[in-house]
Amino acid sequence: MLPVERGIEIVLSLAKEKNREDRMAAEFVPLRDSISRILREDVCCDADSPPFDKSVRDGFAVRSEDVTAIPATLKVIGESRAGAGASVEVRRGECCEIMTGAPLPKGADAVVMVEHTERPAADSVRVLKTVRENEGLLRRAAEAREGERVLEAGRRIGLADLGLLATVGKAAVKVSQKPQVAIIATGDELVEVQERPQPAQIRNSNSYTLYAQALEAGASPMLYGIARDNLDDLRNKIRKGLEHDVLIVSGGVSMGKYDLVENVFAECGVQVLFDKIAMKPGKPTVFGYHERAYVFGLPGNPVSTIVSFHMFVRPLIRSLLKAREIQPEILDARLETPAKCDPARESIVPAHVRFEGGGYWISSAVWKGSSDLVGLARANALIMIPRREGTLQAGETARFLALE
């Protein structure tokens, strides 16, 4: 069995080798559709940000030296508001009323908050608190200068990035095309979600968790339904799935009499690079390729399927997208309770993690094995228990993947 790290290395090495021709080409999408896409160009400011000295509060633009002794009464000579600056120059003993986001008038070097003033008359103000030079304002180009790079290629576009792209005038955004992912669930025991299972049957959950995981990773998933445990049905669906960038088949990859997926992979010319991983759950994870398709055979048990996707399929999709962050973020926590290790396999199992006292604390969740979605749904993390003899004791450090 391959160690988890070696399996990930094989997946990413093949992705890099096969993606040299850059088949996940770039495309332009409207700004409104770019959220969560992978940026394929560096983005620079098309102007200074902010483009002028501006107030960051409602109040009065003053010369700071005029309010060193308080209270100080100043003459109000105008009003500067957002979109319409005041054509005045603030001189000694004067000030200009100003609104948040408005241009700072000439001569002023600070802004007093309106809460720290009184208005004895329409043309005067009494300042009740001193301000320092540059207080209450943002100078031109304080955030970024014209031509400065503000976003790098490979970044996943978040909410703030979307606003920044709008700010610099990107009505169309250059992003990676989404890999097309075909998803097939296998098994005679499966029925569709809307059906009532008969004795010995269960509803198909894997197709929907895999669909959601592929979508979150940045791919465009397509459901091919349930393939029954017979060669004809498997051949038909797998051949269609191989027309996509990535094929994921869940179930049928163990050693049972009706586990036929690897046989069909071989018939179709899939070159399998590994078919067992030293991981619990998820041991019978298969990875290979066929012409242009990356191929995964994932275990059929629901928790195994989710874990195997997270560890192997998601990094492949992120690599195809040319994302800067390819592998999931792994964090450290202190164990609250002991965790038994397995000398044969690394365990990646549901856990509860909390943040307290400046760090994370974690404990294994109660769950009944790799088919227990109830236990997984009650957890908020996956704890990674290393492959070794013995037990991790309470207080020791353990690695984990956040699920929320």
NORKAQUI-V979910 format. One record per residue. N is the residue number from 1. PSI is psi in whole degrees, -180 to 180 (* if undefined). OMEGA is omega in degrees with one decimal (none if undefined). NEAR is the number of other ideal C-beta (glycine too) atoms within 8 Angstrom. Layout:
BEGIN
n = [N N]
psi = [PSI PSI]
omega = [OMEGA OMEGA]
near = [NEAR NEAR]
END
This chain:
BEGIN
n = [1 2 3 4 5 6 7 8 9 10 11 12 13 14 15 16 17 18 19 20 21 22 23 24 25 26 27 28 29 30 31 32 33 34 35 36 37 38 39 40 41 42 43 44 45 46 47 48 49 50 51 52 53 54 55 56 57 58 59 60 61 62 63 64 65 66 67 68 69 70 71 72 73 74 75 76 77 78 79 80 81 82 83 84 85 86 87 88 89 90 91 92 93 94 95 96 97 98 99 100 101 102 103 104 105 106 107 108 109 110 111 112 113 114 115 116 117 118 119 120 121 122 123 124 125 126 127 128 129 130 131 132 133 134 135 136 137 138 139 140 141 142 143 144 145 146 147 148 149 150 151 152 153 154 155 156 157 158 159 160 161 162 163 164 165 166 167 168 169 170 171 172 173 174 175 176 177 178 179 180 181 182 183 184 185 186 187 188 189 190 191 192 193 194 195 196 197 198 199 200 201 202 203 204 205 206 207 208 209 210 211 212 213 214 215 216 217 218 219 220 221 222 223 224 225 226 227 228 229 230 231 232 233 234 235 236 237 238 239 240 241 242 243 244 245 246 247 248 249 250 251 252 253 254 255 256 257 258 259 260 261 262 263 264 265 266 267 268 269 270 271 272 273 274 275 276 277 278 279 280 281 282 283 284 285 286 287 288 289 290 291 292 293 294 295 296 297 298 299 300 301 302 303 304 305 306 307 308 309 310 311 312 313 314 315 316 317 318 319 320 321 322 323 324 325 326 327 328 329 330 331 332 333 334 335 336 337 338 339 340 341 342 343 344 345 346 347 348 349 350 351 352 353 354 355 356 357 358 359 360 361 362 363 364 365 366 367 368 369 370 371 372 373 374 375 376 377 378 379 380 381 382 383 384 385 386 387 388 389 390 391 392 393 394 395 396 397 398 399 400 401 402 403 404]
psi = [140 141 153 -46 -38 -39 -45 -40 -43 -45 -48 -32 -43 -40 -42 -43 -46 -16 15 -32 0 51 -25 76 167 155 159 133 154 148 -43 -20 7 -8 134 0 164 120 136 18 152 142 130 155 137 2 164 147 116 162 -3 163 128 156 144 13 160 135 -135 128 124 170 122 -32 -18 -12 30 -28 126 155 151 129 127 152 131 119 0 -174 131 123 163 126 -8 89 159 131 64 166 124 121 -179 132 7 166 171 127 140 146 160 129 -5 153 141 127 155 141 -27 151 10 164 128 132 143 -29 -18 27 164 150 95 -23 167 -29 17 161 144 119 128 -3 139 157 151 163 136 3 138 12 166 122 155 135 15 -32 -47 151 157 131 -8 137 127 -20 141 148 143 -8 139 126 117 -174 -47 -37 -40 -46 -39 -41 -40 -41 -36 10 23 86 -28 138 135 117 168 140 150 131 142 122 120 135 125 128 146 151 133 -18 -9 141 162 161 -39 -7 154 116 138 172 135 7 157 157 151 103 -28 -39 -37 -37 -41 -40 -47 -41 -41 -41 -46 -35 -16 9 174 98 154 128 128 12 -155 128 128 164 58 151 -39 -48 -42 -45 -47 -50 -41 -40 -38 -41 -31 -8 -7 175 -38 136 129 123 124 132 162 19 9 -153 13 167 -34 16 92 -2 -45 -31 -43 -39 -47 -42 -38 -3 18 128 109 128 -28 154 10 134 138 69 140 119 167 15 -50 54 130 139 137 -166 159 107 -98 -2 135 135 130 134 113 152 154 -25 134 -44 -39 -43 -47 -46 -45 -40 -48 -39 -30 -45 -45 -47 -36 -47 -44 -35 -43 -34 -8 38 147 -40 108 -49 152 151 127 126 164 146 160 136 134 -27 157 153 119 134 163 122 -15 -30 148 136 131 95 159 145 165 125 144 157 125 139 32 7 173 144 139 150 148 143 158 120 159 20 -175 -2 1 85 -28 -47 -40 -40 -27 -10 165 11 166 118 140 102 120 157 105 171 159 -156 138 127 157 135 -20 163 137 152 152 159 127 142 -11 *]
omega = [178.7 169.1 -179.0 -176.6 179.6 176.9 178.1 179.2 179.4 -180.0 -175.5 176.9 178.6 178.6 179.6 -178.7 -175.1 -176.4 -179.5 179.3 174.8 -176.5 171.3 -174.3 177.0 175.3 176.5 177.1 175.9 -178.6 -176.4 -178.2 -172.2 -177.9 178.9 175.8 179.9 -177.4 -178.3 175.4 169.9 -179.7 -179.3 176.9 176.6 177.1 173.9 177.9 -4.6 -176.4 178.3 172.3 -175.1 176.6 176.1 178.3 170.5 -179.5 -176.4 176.5 -173.7 164.4 -173.0 -179.1 179.4 -177.1 176.4 175.2 -176.6 -1.7 178.2 179.2 -177.2 177.2 177.8 -173.4 179.8 -179.3 175.0 179.6 -178.9 -179.8 -179.0 179.3 179.7 178.7 -179.5 172.7 -178.2 177.6 -176.5 178.2 -177.6 174.3 178.9 175.6 -174.2 -180.0 178.8 178.9 -177.9 178.1 176.7 -179.6 179.3 177.0 179.9 178.3 178.5 177.7 175.7 177.7 -179.3 179.2 -178.0 -179.6 170.4 179.9 177.1 179.7 -177.4 -175.0 178.2 177.9 175.9 -179.3 -173.0 -178.9 179.5 172.5 176.1 174.9 179.7 178.2 177.1 -179.5 177.1 -177.5 177.8 178.0 178.7 179.7 178.7 178.5 176.3 -179.8 -179.6 178.0 -178.0 175.3 -178.3 174.8 -179.0 -178.4 172.4 -172.6 178.1 -175.7 178.9 178.0 179.5 177.2 179.4 177.0 176.2 -177.8 -177.9 171.0 -179.1 177.7 173.9 -172.6 179.7 -176.6 175.6 170.0 -178.8 173.0 177.5 -174.9 175.9 -176.2 179.4 170.2 -178.4 172.9 176.2 -177.9 -172.8 168.7 -179.3 -172.9 -175.6 -178.3 176.1 -179.0 172.3 176.9 -179.7 177.7 174.5 177.3 179.8 176.6 -173.9 -178.9 -174.0 175.2 178.0 177.2 -178.8 179.5 178.5 179.1 -179.9 -179.5 178.3 -178.4 174.5 -174.5 176.4 -179.6 176.6 173.7 -174.3 172.3 -179.3 -175.8 172.2 -171.6 -176.9 -178.9 178.1 179.5 -177.0 -176.4 -179.5 177.8 175.8 -179.7 -179.1 176.5 -178.2 178.9 -179.1 173.9 175.2 175.3 178.0 -179.5 175.5 -176.7 177.9 -174.3 -176.9 -178.1 -176.0 175.1 -168.3 -171.1 -178.3 175.6 179.9 174.9 -178.9 177.7 -176.5 178.3 176.5 176.8 -176.7 -179.8 169.2 179.6 174.0 179.5 179.4 -174.1 178.3 -4.3 175.0 -177.5 -175.9 177.1 -176.8 175.0 176.1 178.8 179.5 -178.7 -178.3 -174.5 168.2 -168.7 176.4 166.6 -176.0 178.1 -176.3 179.5 -169.1 -179.2 176.5 -179.6 -178.8 -178.5 -178.8 176.0 -175.9 -174.9 -171.6 -175.5 -178.3 176.8 178.0 -179.6 -179.6 176.7 178.3 -179.7 -175.4 176.3 178.3 178.1 -174.8 -176.2 -179.3 179.9 178.7 -176.6 178.2 177.1 173.9 -179.9 175.2 178.7 179.4 178.1 -177.6 179.2 177.1 -178.4 -177.1 -173.2 168.8 179.5 176.8 -165.3 -178.5 -176.8 173.4 178.6 177.0 179.7 -179.1 176.6 176.8 179.5 179.9 173.8 -172.5 173.8 178.7 178.8 173.2 176.5 -170.3 178.2 -167.6 173.9 -170.7 176.3 177.9 178.5 179.0 -179.3 179.3 179.4 175.4 -180.0 170.4 178.0 -177.8 -177.7 -170.9 177.8 -177.9 174.3 169.9 -173.8 169.1 -175.9 175.5 -178.1 176.9 -179.8 175.0 178.0 178.4 173.1 178.8 177.6 -178.0 none]
near = [8 10 10 12 6 8 16 12 8 12 12 12 8 11 12 9 7 9 11 6 4 6 7 12 7 9 8 7 10 8 12 5 7 12 9 6 13 13 16 9 7 7 11 9 12 6 7 10 11 11 6 8 9 11 17 9 9 8 15 15 16 16 14 13 5 12 16 7 4 9 6 9 8 14 8 13 8 10 8 16 9 7 4 7 9 11 4 9 6 14 7 5 6 13 17 16 12 16 11 8 7 14 9 13 15 6 9 13 8 16 17 15 11 9 5 9 13 6 8 7 5 5 5 11 13 11 16 8 9 7 11 7 6 7 9 11 13 9 7 8 10 7 6 8 8 8 5 8 7 9 10 8 9 9 10 11 14 8 6 6 11 12 8 11 14 9 7 12 6 9 5 8 13 9 14 15 8 9 14 10 15 15 14 15 15 15 11 6 6 13 11 8 7 3 7 4 7 6 3 4 9 8 10 12 10 13 13 9 12 15 11 8 13 17 9 6 10 14 13 9 11 9 7 10 8 12 14 9 9 7 8 6 9 16 11 9 12 16 9 9 13 14 7 12 12 18 15 14 17 15 13 15 15 8 4 5 3 7 10 11 15 12 8 12 15 9 7 11 7 11 7 11 8 11 10 9 14 12 16 10 14 15 12 11 18 15 15 10 11 13 6 6 13 12 15 15 15 19 16 14 10 12 16 13 15 11 13 17 16 12 13 15 15 12 14 13 15 13 13 13 12 10 12 8 8 8 8 7 7 9 9 8 14 11 16 7 7 8 11 7 13 10 6 6 10 13 11 15 12 13 14 9 13 7 6 6 3 3 8 11 12 15 9 9 12 5 12 5 8 10 8 10 9 7 13 13 6 8 13 8 14 13 17 12 13 7 10 6 4 5 7 12 7 7 5 8 7 14 10 16 13 9 7 4]
END
